[in-house]
């Protein structure tokens, strides 16, 4: 084992939350491929499906999960008993589907999950949290509990508006000021234009820094892969731009400004939630500043 890998094994896991202001932008599809690519490059990876109540990571992977986060937060079993190993080299923490009670975790349930993940997280190099879309309480909790936040959007004006709203709420209510951004369903030119529009309004009204990580071009193979419950192959089917974007996210330096360790991030999120201001709103006509 190399000195770099040995250091990585002993360090706290890198925690990345993948979020989006709007649903249907390819967030979960990207999260799964990010987990697979990270595992392929030698990392021990946990993918947590945090779209609680409407979870679908297990469905997209063709995994049959016998239990989910529900059993963990209800203290019926430990997190280790819920994890499922995928065929792509990473572990999955199923989120549970059709369970309305999970859409808003109580502080006690959040603390249970915090404690379980703090213990289990030490077994991994990277923890990827696939959140729900929007600005719900669970989303704000999981994203602010992470070391890094990655925002997925498309060139669609409503996607751009909602991505800005999510960034605004996280920066003003949860003290997050740096975000990775990828643009899905866009060629390189449209992706750059979309990112610049987002950065322009963010620079003007928010105290945040946005890192452009790349784009994913439209592809018929994506729909075929989803229907077949499989991942795009790097040998064929996975666009080169998507491969480069995945690698860019994995290579992105860790954000040391926010401390370290799962316990730090989750406790920080709980503290921020207690003092958060009322939720900000999104205008259907455009971006509210």
Secondary structure, 3 states (H helix, E strand, C coil): CCHHHHHHHHCCCEEEEEEECCCCCCHHHHHHHHHHHHHHCCCCEEEEEECCEECCHHHHHCCCCCCCHHHHHCCCCCHHHCCEECCCCCEEECCCECCHHHCCCCHHHHHHHHHHHHHHHHHCCEEEEEEEECCCHHHHHHHHCCCEEEEEEECCHHHHHHHHHHHHHHHHHCCCCEEEEEEECCCHHHHHHHHHHHHHHHHHHCCCEEEEEEEECCCHHHHHHHHHCCCCECCEECCHHHHHHHHHHHHCCCCHHHCCCHHHHHHHHHHHHHHCCCCCCCECCECCC
